[in-house]
């Protein structure tokens, strides 16, 4: 069982910084928006981009603001939140390097994005999109595919909230995070490389913090996971997958 004296989740960046060119090009190669392009095309695309950095707790995007483009995450973790009524918000995803933050198809941001740690991203301005898509039509197709996947995920979440138990939904959220953030360890377990609040997991599972905590306690007793303050280790991935009904 993990009982670290120091928090096991490492920090990606020590301080805000502008990304070196080789780091930017590597991010473009990893991103689903631009990964299909050739190396020389990444170098050309980089001329349209500007590197930005944020400290922990800073907003990259705020819901309701005019969209100025999208960001390709280079380093760090970013919490994506959406309004759920009564002035409250819920975490709907956690972005990792290579992910796209913001939308090039919506005039106004529907979601907010907050740096969970020191974060670096490349900004593709909306007014440069026509030139970029004209040069590289594959990006236009990638934008549409990402939008379709986002809508499909939203429909799937709505369906699971009405048809699945809370424990199954929490297990599904953990599987989703493991696919994006899981780090294999020597004992075969997988550490979710993010400082994960119960509120984040509750938002991803579409339930309350209290119900999420009860589900995690039960999973811990069943030796499916280990957990502590803002960290979770997946001990039995296959059992968790079965519980999620995947």
C-alpha positions as YAML, in Angstrom:
chain: A
units: angstrom
residues:
- id: 1
  name: UNK
  ca: [0.00, 0.00, 0.00]
- id: 2
  name: UNK
  ca: [1.31, 3.44, -0.88]
- id: 3
  name: UNK
  ca: [1.99, 5.65, 2.14]
- id: 4
  name: UNK
  ca: [4.33, 8.34, 0.76]
- id: 5
  name: UNK
  ca: [5.77, 10.96, 3.07]
- id: 6
  name: UNK
  ca: [5.91, 13.32, 0.10]
- id: 7
  name: UNK
  ca: [3.13, 13.68, -2.46]
- id: 8
  name: UNK
  ca: [3.79, 11.06, -5.20]
- id: 9
  name: UNK
  ca: [2.53, 13.20, -8.09]
- id: 10
  name: UNK
  ca: [5.41, 15.13, -9.59]
- id: 11
  name: UNK
  ca: [5.15, 18.70, -10.87]
- id: 12
  name: UNK
  ca: [5.80, 19.07, -14.60]
- id: 13
  name: UNK
  ca: [7.30, 22.58, -14.60]
- id: 14
  name: UNK
  ca: [9.22, 24.40, -11.88]
- id: 15
  name: UNK
  ca: [8.28, 27.91, -12.94]
- id: 16
  name: UNK
  ca: [6.43, 29.76, -15.71]
- id: 17
  name: UNK
  ca: [8.44, 29.78, -18.90]
- id: 18
  name: UNK
  ca: [8.23, 30.20, -22.66]
- id: 19
  name: UNK
  ca: [8.60, 26.94, -24.53]
- id: 20
  name: UNK
  ca: [11.80, 26.30, -26.54]
- id: 21
  name: UNK
  ca: [11.30, 25.54, -30.22]
- id: 22
  name: UNK
  ca: [12.11, 21.83, -29.92]
- id: 23
  name: UNK
  ca: [9.54, 21.47, -27.13]
- id: 24
  name: UNK
  ca: [6.89, 23.24, -29.23]
- id: 25
  name: UNK
  ca: [7.57, 21.00, -32.21]
- id: 26
  name: UNK
  ca: [7.34, 17.91, -30.02]
- id: 27
  name: UNK
  ca: [3.96, 19.12, -28.72]
- id: 28
  name: UNK
  ca: [2.70, 19.59, -32.30]
- id: 29
  name: UNK
  ca: [3.81, 16.06, -33.13]
- id: 30
  name: UNK
  ca: [1.90, 14.69, -30.11]
- id: 31
  name: UNK
  ca: [-1.31, 16.65, -30.59]
- id: 32
  name: UNK
  ca: [-4.28, 15.01, -32.29]
- id: 33
  name: UNK
  ca: [-4.95, 18.33, -34.02]
- id: 34
  name: UNK
  ca: [-1.57, 18.50, -35.76]
- id: 35
  name: UNK
  ca: [0.11, 15.13, -35.22]
- id: 36
  name: UNK
  ca: [-0.69, 13.92, -38.74]
- id: 37
  name: UNK
  ca: [1.52, 16.60, -40.31]
- id: 38
  name: UNK
  ca: [5.13, 16.09, -41.36]
- id: 39
  name: UNK
  ca: [8.09, 17.47, -39.40]
- id: 40
  name: UNK
  ca: [8.71, 20.35, -41.83]
- id: 41
  name: UNK
  ca: [5.00, 21.20, -41.72]
- id: 42
  name: UNK
  ca: [5.15, 21.38, -37.92]
- id: 43
  name: UNK
  ca: [8.03, 23.84, -38.27]
- id: 44
  name: UNK
  ca: [5.94, 25.99, -40.62]
- id: 45
  name: UNK
  ca: [2.85, 25.76, -38.41]
- id: 46
  name: UNK
  ca: [4.92, 26.88, -35.45]
- id: 47
  name: UNK
  ca: [5.28, 30.31, -37.08]
- id: 48
  name: UNK
  ca: [1.52, 30.85, -36.56]
- id: 49
  name: UNK
  ca: [1.67, 29.98, -32.87]
- id: 50
  name: UNK
  ca: [2.61, 31.85, -29.74]
- id: 51
  name: UNK
  ca: [3.77, 30.21, -26.52]
- id: 52
  name: UNK
  ca: [2.12, 31.21, -23.25]
- id: 53
  name: UNK
  ca: [2.55, 30.10, -19.65]
- id: 54
  name: UNK
  ca: [0.37, 30.24, -16.53]
- id: 55
  name: UNK
  ca: [0.92, 29.75, -12.83]
- id: 56
  name: UNK
  ca: [-1.15, 27.32, -10.80]
- id: 57
  name: UNK
  ca: [-4.70, 28.62, -10.39]
- id: 58
  name: UNK
  ca: [-4.60, 30.93, -13.41]
- id: 59
  name: UNK
  ca: [-7.38, 30.68, -16.03]
- id: 60
  name: UNK
  ca: [-6.46, 29.84, -19.61]
- id: 61
  name: UNK
  ca: [-10.05, 30.29, -20.76]
- id: 62
  name: UNK
  ca: [-13.17, 31.57, -19.00]
- id: 63
  name: UNK
  ca: [-16.68, 30.47, -19.95]
- id: 64
  name: UNK
  ca: [-18.68, 33.26, -21.55]
- id: 65
  name: UNK
  ca: [-15.68, 35.03, -23.01]
- id: 66
  name: UNK
  ca: [-15.16, 35.42, -26.74]
- id: 67
  name: UNK
  ca: [-13.05, 32.64, -28.21]
- id: 68
  name: UNK
  ca: [-9.80, 33.96, -29.64]
- id: 69
  name: UNK
  ca: [-8.50, 30.60, -30.78]
- id: 70
  name: UNK
  ca: [-7.42, 27.34, -29.20]
- id: 71
  name: UNK
  ca: [-4.46, 26.15, -27.14]
- id: 72
  name: UNK
  ca: [-2.31, 23.07, -27.64]
- id: 73
  name: UNK
  ca: [-1.13, 22.01, -24.20]
- id: 74
  name: UNK
  ca: [2.63, 21.51, -23.99]
- id: 75
  name: UNK
  ca: [3.23, 20.91, -20.28]
- id: 76
  name: UNK
  ca: [1.16, 20.81, -17.12]
- id: 77
  name: UNK
  ca: [-2.35, 19.75, -16.21]
- id: 78
  name: UNK
  ca: [-5.49, 21.82, -16.85]
- id: 79
  name: UNK
  ca: [-8.89, 21.43, -15.21]
- id: 80
  name: UNK
  ca: [-11.82, 21.88, -17.62]
- id: 81
  name: UNK
  ca: [-15.01, 23.09, -15.92]
- id: 82
  name: UNK
  ca: [-18.57, 23.64, -17.10]
- id: 83
  name: UNK
  ca: [-21.47, 25.44, -15.40]
- id: 84
  name: UNK
  ca: [-24.08, 23.06, -13.99]
- id: 85
  name: UNK
  ca: [-26.59, 25.56, -12.59]
- id: 86
  name: UNK
  ca: [-27.11, 27.50, -9.36]
- id: 87
  name: UNK
  ca: [-23.78, 29.22, -9.92]
- id: 88
  name: UNK
  ca: [-21.90, 25.94, -9.54]
- id: 89
  name: UNK
  ca: [-19.37, 24.32, -11.86]
- id: 90
  name: UNK
  ca: [-18.25, 20.73, -12.40]
- id: 91
  name: UNK
  ca: [-15.01, 19.28, -13.71]
- id: 92
  name: UNK
  ca: [-15.70, 17.66, -17.08]
- id: 93
  name: UNK
  ca: [-12.12, 16.72, -18.02]
- id: 94
  name: UNK
  ca: [-8.47, 17.14, -17.14]
- id: 95
  name: UNK
  ca: [-6.29, 18.15, -20.07]
- id: 96
  name: UNK
  ca: [-2.78, 16.76, -20.50]
- id: 97
  name: UNK
  ca: [0.04, 17.59, -22.94]
- id: 98
  name: UNK
  ca: [-1.16, 17.21, -26.52]
- id: 99
  name: UNK
  ca: [-4.77, 18.00, -25.66]
- id: 100
  name: UNK
  ca: [-6.66, 20.91, -27.22]
- id: 101
  name: UNK
  ca: [-8.13, 23.57, -24.94]
- id: 102
  name: UNK
  ca: [-10.80, 25.89, -26.28]
- id: 103
  name: UNK
  ca: [-12.68, 25.68, -29.55]
- id: 104
  name: UNK
  ca: [-12.19, 27.09, -33.01]
- id: 105
  name: UNK
  ca: [-15.83, 26.40, -33.90]
- id: 106
  name: UNK
  ca: [-17.65, 28.20, -31.09]
- id: 107
  name: UNK
  ca: [-17.70, 32.04, -30.94]
- id: 108
  name: UNK
  ca: [-18.02, 32.03, -27.14]
- id: 109
  name: UNK
  ca: [-16.28, 29.71, -24.69]
- id: 110
  name: UNK
  ca: [-18.66, 27.20, -23.08]
- id: 111
  name: UNK
  ca: [-16.10, 25.88, -20.61]
- id: 112
  name: UNK
  ca: [-13.45, 27.35, -18.32]
- id: 113
  name: UNK
  ca: [-9.91, 26.01, -18.16]
- id: 114
  name: UNK
  ca: [-7.73, 26.40, -15.05]
- id: 115
  name: UNK
  ca: [-4.03, 25.61, -14.63]
- id: 116
  name: UNK
  ca: [-3.64, 22.92, -11.97]
- id: 117
  name: UNK
  ca: [0.12, 23.53, -11.92]
- id: 118
  name: UNK
  ca: [2.58, 25.63, -13.88]
- id: 119
  name: UNK
  ca: [1.32, 25.20, -17.43]
- id: 120
  name: UNK
  ca: [2.61, 25.95, -20.92]
- id: 121
  name: UNK
  ca: [0.55, 25.97, -24.12]
- id: 122
  name: UNK
  ca: [0.71, 27.10, -27.74]
- id: 123
  name: UNK
  ca: [-2.02, 29.47, -28.91]
- id: 124
  name: UNK
  ca: [-3.43, 29.18, -32.43]
- id: 125
  name: UNK
  ca: [-5.32, 32.46, -33.06]
- id: 126
  name: UNK
  ca: [-8.74, 32.17, -34.62]
- id: 127
  name: UNK
  ca: [-7.87, 34.76, -37.27]
- id: 128
  name: UNK
  ca: [-5.02, 32.53, -38.47]
- id: 129
  name: UNK
  ca: [-7.24, 29.46, -38.83]
- id: 130
  name: UNK
  ca: [-8.29, 30.08, -42.44]
- id: 131
  name: UNK
  ca: [-4.67, 30.35, -43.57]
- id: 132
  name: UNK
  ca: [-3.66, 27.26, -41.59]
- id: 133
  name: UNK
  ca: [-6.57, 25.14, -42.86]
- id: 134
  name: UNK
  ca: [-5.96, 26.31, -46.44]
- id: 135
  name: UNK
  ca: [-2.36, 25.10, -46.15]
- id: 136
  name: UNK
  ca: [-3.17, 21.95, -44.19]
- id: 137
  name: UNK
  ca: [-6.73, 20.64, -44.87]
- id: 138
  name: UNK
  ca: [-6.10, 17.68, -42.55]
- id: 139
  name: UNK
  ca: [-6.37, 20.09, -39.61]
- id: 140
  name: UNK
  ca: [-9.92, 20.97, -40.63]
- id: 141
  name: UNK
  ca: [-10.86, 17.28, -40.57]
- id: 142
  name: UNK
  ca: [-9.17, 16.86, -37.19]
- id: 143
  name: UNK
  ca: [-11.16, 19.79, -35.77]
- id: 144
  name: UNK
  ca: [-14.43, 18.21, -36.88]
- id: 145
  name: UNK
  ca: [-13.44, 14.80, -35.51]
- id: 146
  name: UNK
  ca: [-12.51, 16.26, -32.13]
- id: 147
  name: UNK
  ca: [-15.81, 18.13, -31.99]
- id: 148
  name: UNK
  ca: [-17.76, 14.96, -32.84]
- id: 149
  name: UNK
  ca: [-15.90, 13.03, -30.13]
- id: 150
  name: UNK
  ca: [-16.65, 15.76, -27.60]
- id: 151
  name: UNK
  ca: [-20.37, 15.55, -28.39]
- id: 152
  name: UNK
  ca: [-20.32, 11.75, -28.27]
- id: 153
  name: UNK
  ca: [-18.59, 11.83, -24.87]
- id: 154
  name: UNK
  ca: [-21.20, 14.25, -23.58]
- id: 155
  name: UNK
  ca: [-24.02, 11.95, -24.75]
- id: 156
  name: UNK
  ca: [-22.30, 8.93, -23.23]
- id: 157
  name: UNK
  ca: [-21.93, 10.71, -19.89]
- id: 158
  name: UNK
  ca: [-25.61, 11.66, -19.88]
- id: 159
  name: UNK
  ca: [-26.58, 8.06, -20.63]
- id: 160
  name: UNK
  ca: [-24.30, 6.59, -17.96]
- id: 161
  name: UNK
  ca: [-25.64, 8.99, -15.33]
- id: 162
  name: UNK
  ca: [-29.15, 7.69, -15.90]
- id: 163
  name: UNK
  ca: [-28.32, 3.99, -16.35]
- id: 164
  name: UNK
  ca: [-25.28, 3.20, -14.17]
- id: 165
  name: UNK
  ca: [-24.66, 3.02, -10.45]
- id: 166
  name: UNK
  ca: [-22.53, 5.68, -8.78]
- id: 167
  name: UNK
  ca: [-19.73, 3.17, -8.22]
- id: 168
  name: UNK
  ca: [-19.73, 2.21, -11.90]
- id: 169
  name: UNK
  ca: [-19.58, 5.88, -12.93]
- id: 170
  name: UNK
  ca: [-16.72, 6.61, -10.55]
- id: 171
  name: UNK
  ca: [-14.89, 3.54, -11.86]
- id: 172
  name: UNK
  ca: [-15.45, 4.79, -15.42]
- id: 173
  name: UNK
  ca: [-14.03, 8.19, -14.49]
- id: 174
  name: UNK
  ca: [-10.95, 6.52, -13.01]
- id: 175
  name: UNK
  ca: [-10.48, 4.45, -16.18]
- id: 176
  name: UNK
  ca: [-10.71, 7.64, -18.26]
- id: 177
  name: UNK
  ca: [-8.09, 9.34, -16.09]
- id: 178
  name: UNK
  ca: [-5.85, 6.27, -16.12]
- id: 179
  name: UNK
  ca: [-5.84, 6.27, -19.92]
- id: 180
  name: UNK
  ca: [-4.66, 9.90, -19.92]
- id: 181
  name: UNK
  ca: [-2.59, 10.10, -16.75]
- id: 182
  name: UNK
  ca: [-1.73, 6.60, -15.56]
- id: 183
  name: UNK
  ca: [1.94, 5.98, -14.79]
- id: 184
  name: UNK
  ca: [3.03, 2.34, -14.57]
- id: 185
  name: UNK
  ca: [4.96, 1.51, -11.40]
- id: 186
  name: UNK
  ca: [7.33, -1.33, -10.59]
- id: 187
  name: UNK
  ca: [4.68, -3.27, -8.62]
- id: 188
  name: UNK
  ca: [2.25, -3.20, -11.56]
- id: 189
  name: UNK
  ca: [0.00, -0.52, -10.08]
- id: 190
  name: UNK
  ca: [-0.67, 2.74, -11.90]
- id: 191
  name: UNK
  ca: [-0.42, 6.18, -10.31]
- id: 192
  name: UNK
  ca: [-2.72, 8.86, -11.72]
- id: 193
  name: UNK
  ca: [-0.24, 11.67, -12.34]
- id: 194
  name: UNK
  ca: [-2.43, 14.56, -11.23]
- id: 195
  name: UNK
  ca: [-3.41, 16.18, -7.94]
- id: 196
  name: UNK
  ca: [-6.97, 14.92, -8.02]
- id: 197
  name: UNK
  ca: [-9.63, 16.47, -5.80]
- id: 198
  name: UNK
  ca: [-12.76, 14.56, -4.86]
- id: 199
  name: UNK
  ca: [-14.67, 17.40, -6.56]
- id: 200
  name: UNK
  ca: [-12.89, 16.65, -9.84]
- id: 201
  name: UNK
  ca: [-13.77, 12.98, -9.74]
- id: 202
  name: UNK
  ca: [-17.36, 13.77, -8.74]
- id: 203
  name: UNK
  ca: [-17.72, 16.09, -11.74]
- id: 204
  name: UNK
  ca: [-16.30, 13.50, -14.12]
- id: 205
  name: UNK
  ca: [-18.64, 10.86, -12.72]
- id: 206
  name: UNK
  ca: [-21.65, 13.17, -12.66]
- id: 207
  name: UNK
  ca: [-22.39, 12.67, -8.97]
- id: 208
  name: UNK
  ca: [-21.84, 14.34, -5.60]
- id: 209
  name: UNK
  ca: [-18.61, 14.58, -3.64]
- id: 210
  name: UNK
  ca: [-20.16, 12.55, -0.81]
- id: 211
  name: UNK
  ca: [-21.23, 9.73, -3.14]
- id: 212
  name: UNK
  ca: [-17.81, 9.76, -4.79]
- id: 213
  name: UNK
  ca: [-16.06, 9.46, -1.43]
- id: 214
  name: UNK
  ca: [-18.24, 6.49, -0.47]
- id: 215
  name: UNK
  ca: [-17.52, 4.79, -3.80]
- id: 216
  name: UNK
  ca: [-13.77, 5.32, -3.39]
- id: 217
  name: UNK
  ca: [-13.86, 3.97, 0.17]
- id: 218
  name: UNK
  ca: [-15.58, 0.81, -1.07]
- id: 219
  name: UNK
  ca: [-13.08, 0.41, -3.93]
- id: 220
  name: UNK
  ca: [-10.22, 0.84, -1.48]
- id: 221
  name: UNK
  ca: [-11.62, -1.88, 0.79]
- id: 222
  name: UNK
  ca: [-11.88, -4.15, -2.26]
- id: 223
  name: UNK
  ca: [-8.20, -3.41, -3.08]
- id: 224
  name: UNK
  ca: [-9.10, -1.93, -6.46]
- id: 225
  name: UNK
  ca: [-7.37, 1.35, -5.63]
- id: 226
  name: UNK
  ca: [-5.21, 3.03, -3.01]
- id: 227
  name: UNK
  ca: [-5.60, 6.72, -2.28]
- id: 228
  name: UNK
  ca: [-4.60, 9.63, -0.10]
- id: 229
  name: UNK
  ca: [-4.87, 13.39, -0.14]
- id: 230
  name: UNK
  ca: [-5.29, 14.32, -3.83]
- id: 231
  name: UNK
  ca: [-3.72, 11.12, -5.19]
- id: 232
  name: UNK
  ca: [-5.06, 7.79, -6.42]
- id: 233
  name: UNK
  ca: [-3.29, 4.58, -7.42]
- id: 234
  name: UNK
  ca: [-5.09, 1.98, -9.54]
- id: 235
  name: UNK
  ca: [-4.23, -1.44, -8.08]
- id: 236
  name: UNK
  ca: [-6.51, -3.72, -10.13]
- id: 237
  name: UNK
  ca: [-7.21, -2.24, -13.55]
- id: 238
  name: UNK
  ca: [-9.13, -5.24, -14.90]
- id: 239
  name: UNK
  ca: [-11.48, -5.34, -11.92]
- id: 240
  name: UNK
  ca: [-12.01, -1.59, -12.22]
- id: 241
  name: UNK
  ca: [-12.77, -1.99, -15.92]
- id: 242
  name: UNK
  ca: [-15.30, -4.72, -15.14]
- id: 243
  name: UNK
  ca: [-16.92, -2.55, -12.46]
- id: 244
  name: UNK
  ca: [-17.24, 0.30, -14.96]
- id: 245
  name: UNK
  ca: [-19.01, -2.04, -17.36]
- id: 246
  name: UNK
  ca: [-16.51, -1.26, -20.10]
...
